[in-house]
Amino acid sequence: MKIAVLKESSAGETRVAASPETVKKFVALGASVCVERGAGDNANFVDYAFQDAGAVIAETVGETIAGADLILSVRAPA
């Protein structure tokens, strides 16, 4: 199962739909996780923290959601 985590696009939104800790748990359960570059910036999670947890960092929304079975986002994607 591929899980995609999107960067929030709403002005003032400081949350992210997954933390590095939740990514680690998803990976431990056998999922692959793809996080859009900068998704955690406003929540003070840097990209390498997601990578260290087992996620792949994608450059674009399209790359992030390609082949995803589940898309995580705090607010509805644009």
Secondary structure as the mmCIF struct_conf table of DSSP 4:
data_model
#
loop_
_struct_conf.conf_type_id
_struct_conf.id
_struct_conf.beg_label_comp_id
_struct_conf.beg_label_asym_id
_struct_conf.beg_label_seq_id
_struct_conf.end_label_comp_id
_struct_conf.end_label_asym_id
_struct_conf.end_label_seq_id
STRN STRN1 LYS A 2 VAL A 5
HELX_LH_PP_P HELX_LH_PP_P1 LEU A 6 GLU A 8
BEND BEND1 SER A 10 SER A 10
TURN_TY1_P TURN_TY1_P1 ALA A 11 GLY A 12
BEND BEND2 ALA A 17 ALA A 17
HELX_RH_AL_P HELX_RH_AL_P1 PRO A 20 ALA A 28
TURN_TY1_P TURN_TY1_P2 LEU A 29 GLY A 30
STRN STRN2 SER A 32 GLU A 36
TURN_TY1_P TURN_TY1_P3 ARG A 37 GLY A 40
HELX_RH_3T_P HELX_RH_3T_P1 ASP A 41 ALA A 43
TURN_TY1_P TURN_TY1_P4 ASN A 44 ASN A 44
HELX_RH_AL_P HELX_RH_AL_P2 ASP A 47 ASP A 52
TURN_TY1_P TURN_TY1_P5 ALA A 53 GLY A 54
HELX_LH_PP_P HELX_LH_PP_P2 ALA A 55 ALA A 55
STRN STRN3 VAL A 56 ALA A 58
BEND BEND3 GLU A 59 THR A 60
HELX_RH_AL_P HELX_RH_AL_P3 VAL A 61 ILE A 65
TURN_TY1_P TURN_TY1_P6 ALA A 66 GLY A 67
BEND BEND4 ASP A 69 ASP A 69
STRN STRN4 LEU A 70 LEU A 72
BEND BEND5 VAL A 74 ARG A 75
#
